[in-house]
């Protein structure tokens, strides 16, 4: 079942790396286990689909929003993948 979530991260924009706090919204679809009825199967990883990103404490010029969108989409499919999956699982435990 696909669910919607959001995670905070630090975008590397500005003078300092990791200087802008952002809120990334994404959807999460759980993966499948690597074993089915005792038979090894290829694992299907969880899927994350980027929806939107916004700055938490600042405004951003429209011309910069596209760059921020690209960074956030890459972040949740790369360095932030496991954090986003963990956040989605934690959110699911509370419902």
N, C-alpha and C positions, 0 to 999 in steps of 0.2 A: 504494500500500500504506500503510495506516494504521500509525503507530508511536507509541510512548509515550515522553515525554521529561519533563525537569524543568529549571526555570530559577530562578536566584536573582534576587530583586528587593528593593526597599525600599518598604515600605508606609507611606503618610502617616498613621500613627496615633501618638498620643502628643503630647508637647509640641513635638517637632521634626518638620518635614516630612521624609519619608524616614527615619524613625527606627527602624523595625523591619525586620530582615532576614527575608524569607520565602522558602520553597521552593514553587514552583508546579508542580504536575504537570498535564500536558495531553497530548492526542493530536494528531498532525500528519498531515494528508493532503496530499501534494504537489498543486500545481495543474497546469494544462495550458498549454502554450505558446500564444502569440497567433497563430502561423502554422502551418498544417498543409499540407504538400505545396506550399509556395509560395503558398498562398491565405490571405489574412488571415482570421482567425477571432476571435470574442470570447475573451479570455483568461479562464481560470478560475483565480482566486487560490487559494493554499494555504488549507486549512481548519485552524483550531486549535479544539479543544474542551477547555474547562476540565474538569479532574477533581477536583483538591483543592488546598488550600493549607495550610501550617502554618508557624508561627513557628520560626525556626532556634534562637534563644537564649532564648526566653521561653515561658511558658505563657499561654494565652488563655482567658478565661471563655467558657463555651458561648454566652452571650447575645451576645458580640462576634464569634463565629466566623462567623455569617451575614453580618455586615457585611464581614468579611475575605474571605469567599467571593465576595461580590458585587463587591468591589473587584478581586480577582484575575481574575475572569472578564472584567470590563471592561478591565483592564490588558492582557491578552493579545490582546484583540480591538481595542485602541486603541494607546496609547503603546508598549506592549511587543510589538506584533505582529511587527515586523521582527526584533527581537532573538530572539524565540521561534522564528521561522522559521529564522534563521541558526543558532541552537543545534541545532535538529533536523537541519539539513543537515550541520553539523559532526559531530554524533553519528553520522550515517549514513556519513560518510567514514571513520570509525574502525572500522566493522564489516566 
